[in-house]
Amino acid sequence: MLVHPQFDPIAIKLGPLAIHWYGLTYLVAFGLFLWLASLRVRQPQHAQAGWTRRDVEDLLFFGVLGVVIGGRLGYVLFYKPGYYASHPLEIFAVWKGGMAFHGGLLGVMAAMALYAHFKGRRFFEVTDLIAPCVPTGLASGRIGNFINGELWGRAADPSLPWAMVYPQSGTDIPRHPSPLYQFALEGLLLFVLLWLYARKPRATGQVSGAFLVGYGSFRFIAEYFREPDSFLGLLALNMSMGQWLCVPMVLLGVAIWWWAGRRAH
């Protein structure tokens, strides 16, 4: 069996200044978005619609706000509402950890709605542009999870070649390295599929719908290998909170994709 490498969470330390690996993965995520979205606006269907590199920079600013605010509030409301209701000031203690993807997604959607309003563009025109640029950022975040030795997986068969013991879990049980599964599924694989799908002109809203279906499906699968949050455990139908949050996401994605296709005809 493998043992988690126990990386030092601090990547660079210069006197009192400490730069954590997780912070660097966020920078990588934002950098990849800037690069990929800049490529997207050069594609004929987006260039003809008047998208520019300046728009990409503005979208990144709005997106960062949505990720941070939405991700934090999502964790507070979806995972520990009772605790934070009793400790409201700790909602702002983001340095202690606690971010939720589904909350971050809602935050980004709200930020993109504001951007679309200010720029006079359609909401799905904006989200279709950025959707294929998101999975690489998710992949980067999962690498940060792995480096930190967090969000480890459920117990695995010891004969599995990549089964891994996480000393920080307090046991010597071999586990699935689930952050790496999520890196591969909702990061790399989703990026390849979405990027290829979005290269051709699609009905407005279909790329966004495909993202919701793809991420929700891959995350649902990966959750079967990820240890549920200890303070929640498995919920109804032996599904985790992450899986229950993915169900409406997939249904909404299917509805948007179907609606967009019907509307285009």
ChimeraX attribute file (.defattr): number of C-alpha atoms within 10 A of each C-alpha:
attribute: neighborCount
match mode: 1-to-1
recipient: residues
	/A:1	15
	/A:2	15
	/A:3	14
	/A:4	18
	/A:5	14
	/A:6	13
	/A:7	12
	/A:8	12
	/A:9	16
	/A:10	14
	/A:11	13
	/A:12	13
	/A:13	10
	/A:14	7
	/A:15	6
	/A:16	6
	/A:17	8
	/A:18	12
	/A:19	14
	/A:20	16
	/A:21	21
	/A:22	21
	/A:23	15
	/A:24	17
	/A:25	20
	/A:26	17
	/A:27	15
	/A:28	16
	/A:29	20
	/A:30	21
	/A:31	14
	/A:32	18
	/A:33	25
	/A:34	19
	/A:35	13
	/A:36	18
	/A:37	24
	/A:38	19
	/A:39	13
	/A:40	24
	/A:41	21
	/A:42	15
	/A:43	14
	/A:44	13
	/A:45	15
	/A:46	15
	/A:47	12
	/A:48	10
	/A:49	10
	/A:50	11
	/A:51	18
	/A:52	15
	/A:53	16
	/A:54	10
	/A:55	16
	/A:56	22
	/A:57	15
	/A:58	11
	/A:59	21
	/A:60	19
	/A:61	13
	/A:62	20
	/A:63	24
	/A:64	17
	/A:65	16
	/A:66	22
	/A:67	23
	/A:68	18
	/A:69	19
	/A:70	25
	/A:71	22
	/A:72	23
	/A:73	22
	/A:74	23
	/A:75	21
	/A:76	22
	/A:77	15
	/A:78	14
	/A:79	19
	/A:80	14
	/A:81	15
	/A:82	11
	/A:83	13
	/A:84	15
	/A:85	13
	/A:86	9
	/A:87	10
	/A:88	13
	/A:89	9
	/A:90	13
	/A:91	16
	/A:92	11
	/A:93	11
	/A:94	12
	/A:95	6
	/A:96	9
	/A:97	8
	/A:98	16
	/A:99	20
	/A:100	20
	/A:101	17
	/A:102	20
	/A:103	24
	/A:104	24
	/A:105	18
	/A:106	18
	/A:107	25
	/A:108	24
	/A:109	21
	/A:110	18
	/A:111	21
	/A:112	24
	/A:113	19
	/A:114	14
	/A:115	20
	/A:116	18
	/A:117	12
	/A:118	9
	/A:119	10
	/A:120	9
	/A:121	12
	/A:122	15
	/A:123	18
	/A:124	23
	/A:125	19
	/A:126	20
	/A:127	22
	/A:128	21
	/A:129	20
	/A:130	23
	/A:131	22
	/A:132	27
	/A:133	24
	/A:134	21
	/A:135	26
	/A:136	24
	/A:137	22
	/A:138	22
	/A:139	26
	/A:140	22
	/A:141	25
	/A:142	25
	/A:143	18
	/A:144	21
	/A:145	20
	/A:146	21
	/A:147	18
	/A:148	21
	/A:149	21
	/A:150	16
	/A:151	17
	/A:152	25
	/A:153	25
	/A:154	18
	/A:155	17
	/A:156	17
	/A:157	14
	/A:158	16
	/A:159	9
	/A:160	13
	/A:161	9
	/A:162	16
	/A:163	21
	/A:164	24
	/A:165	25
	/A:166	23
	/A:167	15
	/A:168	13
	/A:169	13
	/A:170	8
	/A:171	9
	/A:172	12
	/A:173	17
	/A:174	23
	/A:175	26
	/A:176	23
	/A:177	26
	/A:178	24
	/A:179	25
	/A:180	18
	/A:181	21
	/A:182	25
	/A:183	24
	/A:184	17
	/A:185	21
	/A:186	26
	/A:187	24
	/A:188	17
	/A:189	19
	/A:190	24
	/A:191	25
	/A:192	13
	/A:193	14
	/A:194	20
	/A:195	18
	/A:196	11
	/A:197	15
	/A:198	18
	/A:199	14
	/A:200	11
	/A:201	13
	/A:202	15
	/A:203	19
	/A:204	23
	/A:205	25
	/A:206	26
	/A:207	29
	/A:208	26
	/A:209	26
	/A:210	24
	/A:211	27
	/A:212	23
	/A:213	24
	/A:214	23
	/A:215	23
	/A:216	26
	/A:217	18
	/A:218	19
	/A:219	21
	/A:220	21
	/A:221	16
	/A:222	22
	/A:223	20
	/A:224	17
	/A:225	20
	/A:226	23
	/A:227	18
	/A:228	20
	/A:229	13
	/A:230	7
	/A:231	8
	/A:232	11
	/A:233	12
	/A:234	16
	/A:235	12
	/A:236	8
	/A:237	7
	/A:238	10
	/A:239	15
	/A:240	21
	/A:241	18
	/A:242	23
	/A:243	21
	/A:244	15
	/A:245	17
	/A:246	21
	/A:247	15
	/A:248	14
	/A:249	21
	/A:250	21
	/A:251	15
	/A:252	16
	/A:253	24
	/A:254	20
	/A:255	15
	/A:256	22
	/A:257	23
	/A:258	15
	/A:259	16
	/A:260	20
	/A:261	15
	/A:262	10
	/A:263	11
	/A:264	10
	/A:265	6
